[in-house]
Amino acid sequence: MADVKLSGVGKSFGDINILQGINLHIRDGEFVVFVGPSGCGKSTLLRMIAGLEDISSGTLHIGERLVNDVPPAERGISMVFQSYALYPHMNLYDNMAFGLQLKKVPKAEVDRLVHNAAKILGIEHLLDRRPKDLSGGQRQRVAIGRAIVRKPEVFLFDEPLSNLDTALRVRMRYEFAKLHADLKTTMVYVTHDQVEAMTLADRIVVLSAGRLEQVGSPLDLYEHPDNLFVAGFIGSPGMNFIAAELVSSHATEVTVRLNDGALIQCAVDARNAKPGDRVTLGIRPEHLSRTPSANSLRATVTFVESLGSVTHAYCAFPGVQEDLTCELTGVVRVHAGDTLELSVPPDRCYLFDAAGQAFKRTLVAHGAA
């Protein structure tokens, strides 16, 4: 196993900067997920770690070695791609053994490594089959097994579940978590799906437009986003953002005025702001409720999405670019055209300045750190 250190790493094509000033330390044995929208640079960063893309600036260490100019095969990494890239004319055993055979690894050792990997992945009974006889999830397990047999110091995964259906993705998330627990090897995983990031990662690296926005545990990013981008990206459904004006601020609480005139108290420290400043109020859908409260707003339902255990009500409200989303528990009788009085808990409010930076929350509900 090994840690991975990126110091001032950048990637450019001519005058076009793809990644800028990436500083990141992935600890030995850690499961780190790169997440962000399409085009943010997450796959490029993974390919730079793998040696498939040159580093334009900065340094990359795997373990104690500087590997900027080390070929991929000598970096001690194994990579699993979005496509399975299996040899269709070979059975699963040969697909997993092929790389070892090219390296002239003794036959007995190849056999031991292949069967050990197959046992870990639960595909021992499939080793004589060819890829065309397998499901998508089984093919992905073979691709992972091919990486395992190399006994790498670092595993790299580039959106490995994106070709699978929803139910299989859920199952494979469990398989990846179990694999990491069994192998205890450093893993770096790229996805655009923040649910995968939240369920798999020890730490999440959020990227946007080639920049590192924030690094932290899933709950750190959920409870304490640094800015509007992270707040909107982490969490499903996404956080609601409402335009507001600062009315008064104290060390532990502020009052903001919404576009309809409603006054909302927020448990944040905005002493460096002043009355009249334009701010953005953030509220997660699951924190809005119909419990009567003085801290509330009124919104008109435009669409209702009933999911059985929860109901999502989408509501029109002044100062919201998209409809306000409210997550109501259980089966509720809400219809388009209804007006809802929605309570806003002060300790569940987020507030962002005009530049999109978060004010520090002063009270965090339910004992979250």
C-alpha angles and dihedrals in degrees: 000000000000144000123241122223124191116187120187090333116180138171126202139168106208107306093344114100113209097173128015133197099336111185113180138148115201107194126227110276094008126139106221124180124203109209136175143112123299111289096022093119101252096127091043090054091050091049090051090055088049092049093242091116125042119242112240096195140358131032136283123202126186106192106325095329126102101224105178091119100025114117116247093249091058099047097084093241136126122202131204115198134206089255115059093227093199123165103251095204093054128076119237095266092056092044090057095040099045098089092048092048091054088055090053093242109173113267094240091053091047090052092049094049095046094049092045091052091045090052092051090051097041096240102112091116091055101054095107094052128094124236094255089064094058138083121243092260092051091050090052090052089054090052089051091047090054087056094046095055090062089063093221126192090225132027118210121197122189109198092310095174101046094099094054129090121253098262093048092048089058091051093046092051087062090048092053092049091050091046091054091048091051099044100033088205126145109267130190115191129186123206141148089210110095091195089063089048094050095048100042110032132095083193132006124217110205115204130188128177092343095310131109105241101180142339124205148108116300092257092046090057092043095049100032113029112176095216148001094275095056092041091054096043100048115066133043120261090029125250118275116240120203126185111238145163124234111243102175137347136202135171095275107017142031135191121222131187119223124212092263091054097256115145116222127190116216127191097228136116107244099155091132090061127074136217111279095033115135111240138168121238115213123201126171115228093239091056095059113090141172092236108126112257140156087230098070148116134211121233135173119235114236101170137008125209113191114198098172103245092041137021123213114210115194111205138189114234133165112259096025117113092201127025117288109253119218121186110208121189123236128356109327131177103236124146138185109275095032118128114227127201102214122196117220113203109218092219090056096052124108123200129197130190126232090275091054097252118141124244113226115265112232099196124036117194126234094018095287114164 
